Structures are given as structure tokens and as C-alpha cells.
Amino acid sequence: MPIKSRFTRLDAFTKTVEDARVRTTSGGIVTIVSLLVILYLAFGEWSDYRKILVQPELIVDKSRGEKMEIHLNISFPRIPCELLTLDVMDVSGEQQTGVVHGVNKVRLSDWKEGSRVIRTEALQLHADEAAAHLDPDYCGSCYSAPAPPTAKKPGCCNTCDEVREAYATNSWAFGRGDGVEQCEREGYGQKLDEQRKEGCRIEGNVRVNKVVGNFHIAPGRSYSNGNMHVHDLENFLNSPLEGGHTFSHEIHSLRFGPQLTDVASKWSDHHHANPLDNHLETTDQPAYNFMYFVKVVSTSYLPLGWDEERSSKEHSLISDLIPLGLHGKSMGDSGSIETHQYSVTSHKRSLSGGTDAAEGHKERLHAYGGIPGVFFSYDISPMKVINREARPKTFSNFLTGACAVIGGTLTVAAAIDRGLYEGNMRLKKLHQG
């Protein structure tokens, strides 16, 4: 038997001769409708293939030695900038006392006048040019305290700020600087009194180790006394204002890591909110303590072509080179974003001790003593959330779906056409009979 005949016997698609084919109007309509249905369903398959979905995952965070940035914007309407100090410390032993780099203070008018902005400047207490007019041979006294290592002239205290630094290094309280030549010359006490009714807003970025730690905003210069972290509260507690200064505050924004921009709207459905944004707390007591306990969870946003390992590696390589405020989003809007989301619980108490009997909780006792201020203790979660872009279908899935659409639609159309044809033939026979 010829080879051609053998293949002919295997043909599963038998053909009919042209003379045996019957074309009907209903068949033409069914054909057009089926083609439209095929085009519609095929376009849907193509859209599904081109669609990009964001798939959230939860994994164990394996990163090591990373940094993270804290972005804060907090207003204190009843305490002047001159008295506020921002300190950061963590369990690794690193401390950042009196943070100035990357943080600004905004002087606000009296809270009774609406807390209008007066002036914005770097978070430092005195200008560097305060002693520029002095005799080059001048060497100011440090008043029995050792000269601070940061003094511009070794062994001397030529500015009020250097005297205050010397006192803090020696764990001594300072006060208004009465009797201190440098402070009287610069008018430190007078400036402090002029700002007593002002408020302050602290805003900026702080880069910290990604380990358990805390940062706090408290009154007076900070220093270490043995194993204790202490603040000079002299000027805060001895306020000439009626009622004194208080730590009523409003947290306009607080986040750990970069904020997603409007350009990154593709992540909008998976973007996290910061629970402390626009949070307000008030008190009339100067000796009052606010504490926030924050649980930080690492979060990655990975575009197509990025994986978790590549993202961590790329960001770690340039973490020490990028400017403050850009940590985590240095790859641009088309690259991955490394940030954090957090949950928070809070607690507040009076430093004078006592109970909550006024609130109906006699059994709730408050410890006596402590440092007034606003404290944030953050803990790092061992888990990490990954929001990964992915296509729901591969190209082979698309081809399979397209073939199924075409074959299924034509099969159903053939059955409908056959039914219409048979029904039409029977009606004709009935009318003829």
C-alpha cells in the first residue's frame, strides 16, 4: 500500500464534497456571532496574559547589618526649641545624643496665637559664629569642668554652648547660665526667656541601625551618668510661666523608611498607612511621660524582574553613599523599594506617681520618677512582607486559553447551527404535509 494511502486512512477530519454542503442564513448569523465571541474572549485572554498582579508574601527576614531611616514630624506647642533634645540609642550600644544632622527645628508662636511658624533652622542651640569677634588669644573658663573635646580651641570654653557641653560631660546641671561670662555675653538666659511662650516642631530624618532601640525627645541637654541616661531638667522645671512647659504634642507623621510616591501608584492597593500620623496627645502636667511601643515589620516592593535577594544586595551596596532621606528608594521609581510598616501601642503616666482612681482603676499604680518627654521604643519583627509583581499567566497558558476559546466557541456554534437547521427542516416538512 502506498505511503500516501496509509496517511489517508488515518485522516480524522473527513471532508464533504462542495455539492453536499448547505449554506443557510441562520448559519451565516451564527458564524458572525461566533467570530465576535471568539474575538472578545481572545482579547480577554490577552489582557489576562499582559496583566501584572501584586502578590504579597510573608517570609523570614534574613537581612543582616542593615540600616533604616526614621522620618518624623512632631509639634510641641508648649515647649520652646531651645529646651528640646533628640536622642537615639539601640541595643548594640550605639548612641546618638543631641542629634542635629538631618533634623530641623521650627520655632512656633504661642499656642494661644495658633502656633504659627516663626523660623526654621538646624537643630542646634547656638550659632558657630558666637565667638568670632573675640580676641584670638582669648581662652574662656570652663568653670571647674574639663573642656569638652568638641571645643574649637583645645582646653578652652569660648562660647556658652561649650560651657554647657563641658557641664554635661561632667554630668552637672547648668541652668540659665547666670554668672557664666560666655552666656551673659551671648544673652543665653535672655534668649531663653524670650522663647518661653513659643512652641517647636521637630522634623527630619534619622538613620539608625536596624536593631531594637529607641529614640526620644526630652528637655535639656542629655548626658550619661554611669549606666544611666540623664537630662538636665533645670531650665524645664524652673519655668517662670504659669503652669510651666508641658509635652502636649501632635505627631503629624512618623514612618520607618520611605513613603511611596504618586508615581508608584501601582502599589496603592498594598500600601500601608502609618498609624501614628495626625495623632494628638495633651497634658497640663510638666512632669509627664508619653511612651509609644512600636513593632516594625520590613516590607519590600519588588517590580517585575526583581527578587528579594537582588533587592537587598543592591540597596546594601549603596546604603552608605546615598543622601539622608533616600534610604530604601535609591533605585528610583522603576526599581525596588525597601521600607517598613509598623504597629504601635501607647502608654502615658504622670511622673509624680499615684493611681488611676479618678478613672475608676484604684489597682493601677504608676511608678514615681523618670524623665518627662515623648519616648518611642521600636522592636524589629523577624518576619518580612514582600509585595511582588508577577504575571498570572505564562505565554503557554495564553496559547492554551486561546485555543480553548476558539475550539469551544466553534463547537458550540456548530451545535447551535445544527439545531437551527434541523428545526427549520422539520417545520418545512410539517407545512408540506
Secondary structure, 3 states (H helix, E strand, C coil): CCHHHHHHHCCCCCCCCHHHCCCCHHHHHHHHHHHHHHHHHHHHHHHHHHCCEEEEEEEECCCCCCEEEEEEEEEECCCCHHHEEEEEEECCCCEECCCCCCEEEEEECCHHHCCCEEEEEECCCCCHHHHCCCCCCCCCCCCCCCCCCCCCCCCCCCCHHHHHHHHHHCCCCCCCCCCCHHHHHHCHHHHHHHCCCCEEEEEEEEEEECCCEEEEEEECCEEEECCEEEECCHHHHCCCCCCCCCCCEEEEEEEECCCCCHHHHHHHHHCCCCCCCCEEECCCCCCEEEEEEEEEEEEEEECCCCCHHHHHHHHHHCCCCCCCCCCCCCCCCCCCEEEEEEEEEEEEEECEEEEEHHHCEEEEEEEECCCCEEEEEEEEEEEEEEEEEECCCCHHHHHHHHHHHHHHHHHHHHHHHHHHHHHHHHHHHHHHC
